[in-house]
Amino acid sequence: MFQVASRPPTHFSSMQVEHYSHSPSLTPSHLSMPRTLARPALNQVIPQSVTAFAPDLSGVPIEYIRRHLASQSHDMLNALSMLSIPSSLPRSRVPTSIDASLRPSQHIPDFTWFPTHVLAVTATKSSPSSPSTPTVASFAAQMASTSSSTVPLYPTHALVLTAYCTLLPSMPHNHPQASTTGRNATVNLPVVRLSVPSSETFPILHAYLHTKRADTLLASLLPSLASSFPPASGPSTSSTRAIYVTQFTRDRMRRLAESLMSYCFSQSGPQGAYATLMSNAKAINGLWRNVCALGIQDPELWGVMDLAWEIVLTGLNCLTDRDRR
């Protein structure tokens, strides 16, 4: 078994999207933004894909499974904190499985909530069959793209992924159990390679699926406005409608957009403000592409993306109006 030097994995709740590099030369004449994010036709989750990892859930409606998972997010975080897993590995040395060390504790969580797999995430190149990317034509070519010699790793729970994602690669069945050698205990987790359109924004999507915190997701997309967003009462538990975003009236969105524009302008000046707003748009776009690629139908997730997109577009319009004065 390939052994790795380990350190505590990043908690789902603390994962943040990376800052995007951007060009200071972006101006309104370069921008071509769609009014809304397109929603491709997505299939429904197949119950068998979920029950393959949890046979005892056979016959249970997907909506109830999702609610139960959302209510157990705290237990998942506790279980994750017990494992020592590397945050990344060299591309040439990604193993088929990892022996994660189990930290000594008087209170070991139920193994039901331990991660079942580790995702090794890389970025894919855009494909003609991919959904139309809303902002790539106008600014993606001007954004710096980097390649890394390392692959980030994300401990994950197969039940969470299969409950939301309809376009997942095949994942080996695994039920985590501790193996003890002397005083050391380890949990063997299969490594699954996953390619997504935007590896930079995968952490916030992965975190949302496990925690279902709409407020944290919105703050990750628009970090400069994080203090202005109301806290959610808890994990989103509805599979049929968005709840958190309904409190954002049009006037409230307008005020948030003006605050975003003013912040960007004060930090970077007129030209830098456009580039900063476009980096926000790129983050939203990257998340949207990942959601489409993984086939995720979650009303709250789509509601947050639509809200963030509306705020950024309005902020760009406010900045353009300011320049015309």
KAGICOR-V51959 format. One record per pair of residues at least 4 apart in sequence whose C-alpha atoms are under 8 Angstrom apart, sorted by the first residue. I is the first residue (numbers start at 0). GAP is how many residues later the second one is. Records with the same first field share a line. If there is no record, write none. Layout:
I->GAP ; GAP
This chain:
0->96 ; 97 ; 98
1->93 ; 95 ; 96 ; 97
2->95 ; 96
3->82 ; 94
4->81
5->78 ; 79 ; 80 ; 94 ; 95
6->77 ; 78 ; 79 ; 80
7->73 ; 75 ; 76 ; 77 ; 78 ; 79
8->71 ; 72 ; 74 ; 75 ; 76 ; 77 ; 78 ; 145 ; 146
9->4 ; 5 ; 77
10->4 ; 66 ; 69 ; 70
11->65 ; 191 ; 194 ; 195 ; 196 ; 198 ; 199
12->194 ; 198
14->188 ; 189 ; 192
15->187 ; 188 ; 204
16->183 ; 184 ; 185 ; 186 ; 187 ; 203 ; 204 ; 266
17->182 ; 183
19->123 ; 124 ; 259 ; 263
20->122 ; 123 ; 258
21->120 ; 121 ; 122 ; 253 ; 254 ; 257
22->119 ; 120 ; 121 ; 252
23->247 ; 248 ; 250 ; 251
24->246 ; 247 ; 250
25->4 ; 5 ; 245 ; 246 ; 248 ; 249
26->4 ; 244 ; 247 ; 248
27->246 ; 292
29->108 ; 109
30->107 ; 108
31->103 ; 105 ; 106
32->101 ; 102 ; 105 ; 280
33->100 ; 101
34->278
35->270 ; 273 ; 274
36->97 ; 251 ; 269 ; 272
37->94 ; 96
38->253
39->91 ; 252
41->124 ; 250 ; 253 ; 254 ; 255
42->123 ; 252
43->122 ; 253
44->4 ; 17 ; 117 ; 118 ; 119 ; 120 ; 121
45->4 ; 120
46->4 ; 11 ; 14 ; 15
47->4 ; 10
48->4 ; 113
49->4 ; 109 ; 112 ; 113
50->4 ; 5 ; 6 ; 7
51->121
52->105 ; 106 ; 120 ; 121
53->4 ; 105
56->8
59->4 ; 5
60->4
61->4 ; 101
62->4 ; 175 ; 176
63->4
64->4 ; 98
65->4 ; 94 ; 97 ; 171 ; 173
66->4 ; 170 ; 171
67->4
68->4 ; 91 ; 141
69->140 ; 141 ; 142 ; 165 ; 166 ; 167
70->164 ; 166
71->4 ; 41
72->4 ; 137 ; 138
73->4 ; 137
74->4 ; 34 ; 38
75->4 ; 37 ; 38 ; 39
76->4
77->4 ; 31
78->4 ; 29 ; 30 ; 31 ; 32 ; 34 ; 35 ; 36
79->34 ; 35 ; 75
81->20 ; 21 ; 22
82->17 ; 18 ; 19 ; 20
83->16 ; 17 ; 18 ; 19
84->15 ; 16 ; 70
85->67
86->65 ; 66 ; 67
87->62 ; 63 ; 64 ; 65
88->4 ; 5 ; 61 ; 62 ; 63 ; 64
89->4 ; 59 ; 60 ; 61
90->58 ; 59 ; 60
93->26 ; 57
94->96
95->94 ; 95 ; 96
96->21 ; 91 ; 92 ; 93 ; 94
97->20 ; 90 ; 91 ; 92 ; 93
98->87 ; 88 ; 89 ; 90
99->86 ; 87 ; 88 ; 89
100->83 ; 84 ; 85 ; 86
101->76 ; 82 ; 83 ; 84 ; 85
102->82
108->4 ; 5
109->4
110->65 ; 66
111->63 ; 64
112->44
113->43 ; 62
114->40 ; 41 ; 42 ; 43 ; 61 ; 74
115->39 ; 40 ; 41 ; 42 ; 58 ; 59 ; 60 ; 73 ; 74
116->38 ; 39 ; 40 ; 41 ; 57 ; 72 ; 73 ; 74 ; 75
117->35 ; 36 ; 37 ; 38 ; 71 ; 72 ; 73 ; 74
118->34 ; 35 ; 36 ; 37 ; 72 ; 73 ; 74 ; 75
119->31 ; 32 ; 33 ; 34 ; 71 ; 72 ; 73 ; 74
120->30 ; 31 ; 32 ; 33 ; 72 ; 73 ; 74 ; 75 ; 78
121->29 ; 30 ; 71 ; 72 ; 73 ; 74 ; 77
122->72 ; 73 ; 74 ; 75 ; 76
123->71 ; 72 ; 73 ; 74
124->72
125->4 ; 71
129->163
130->158 ; 161
132->4 ; 152 ; 156
133->151
134->4 ; 5 ; 146 ; 147 ; 150
135->4 ; 5
136->4
138->4 ; 139
139->142
155->4 ; 5
156->4
157->4 ; 13
158->4
159->4 ; 49 ; 50
160->4 ; 7 ; 48
161->4 ; 6
163->45 ; 131 ; 132 ; 133 ; 134
164->129 ; 130 ; 131 ; 132
165->128 ; 129 ; 130
166->126 ; 127 ; 128
167->126
168->25
170->21
171->18
173->15 ; 16
175->11 ; 12 ; 13
176->10 ; 11
177->7 ; 8 ; 9 ; 10
178->6 ; 7 ; 8
179->4 ; 5 ; 6
180->4
194->4
195->6 ; 94 ; 97 ; 98
196->89 ; 92 ; 93 ; 96
197->4 ; 88 ; 89 ; 91 ; 92
198->4
199->86
200->4 ; 82 ; 85 ; 86 ; 89
201->4 ; 85 ; 88
202->4
203->4 ; 13 ; 16
204->4 ; 12 ; 82 ; 86
205->4
206->4 ; 5
207->4 ; 5 ; 6 ; 8 ; 9
210->24
211->23 ; 24 ; 25
212->4 ; 19 ; 21 ; 22 ; 23
213->4 ; 18 ; 21 ; 22 ; 30 ; 86 ; 87 ; 90
214->4 ; 14 ; 15 ; 16 ; 17 ; 29
215->4
216->4 ; 87
217->4 ; 5 ; 8 ; 86 ; 87 ; 90
218->4 ; 5 ; 6 ; 7 ; 10
219->6
220->59 ; 62 ; 63 ; 87
221->4 ; 58 ; 86
223->36 ; 39
224->4 ; 31 ; 34 ; 35
227->28
231->12
235->7 ; 8 ; 64
237->4 ; 5 ; 62
238->59 ; 60
239->58 ; 59
240->58 ; 59
241->4 ; 57 ; 58 ; 59 ; 61
242->4 ; 57
243->56
244->55 ; 58 ; 59 ; 62
247->4 ; 5
248->4
249->4
250->4
251->4
252->4 ; 54 ; 57 ; 58
253->4 ; 57 ; 60
254->4
255->4 ; 55
256->4 ; 54 ; 55 ; 57 ; 58 ; 61
257->4 ; 56 ; 57 ; 60
258->4
259->4 ; 52 ; 55
260->4 ; 12 ; 16 ; 54 ; 55 ; 57 ; 58
261->4
262->4
263->4 ; 5 ; 8 ; 9 ; 10 ; 12 ; 13
264->4 ; 5 ; 7 ; 8
266->5 ; 6
267->4 ; 5 ; 8
268->4
269->4 ; 49 ; 53
270->4
271->4
272->4
273->4 ; 42 ; 45
274->4
275->4
276->4 ; 35 ; 38 ; 39
277->4
278->4
279->4 ; 32
280->4 ; 28 ; 31
281->4
282->4
283->4 ; 21 ; 24 ; 25
284->4
285->4
286->4
287->4 ; 17
288->4
289->4
290->4 ; 5
291->4
296->5
297->4
298->4
299->4
300->4
301->4
302->4
303->4
304->4
305->4
306->4
307->4
308->4
309->4
310->4
311->4
312->4
313->4
314->4
315->4
316->4
317->4
318->4
319->4
320->4
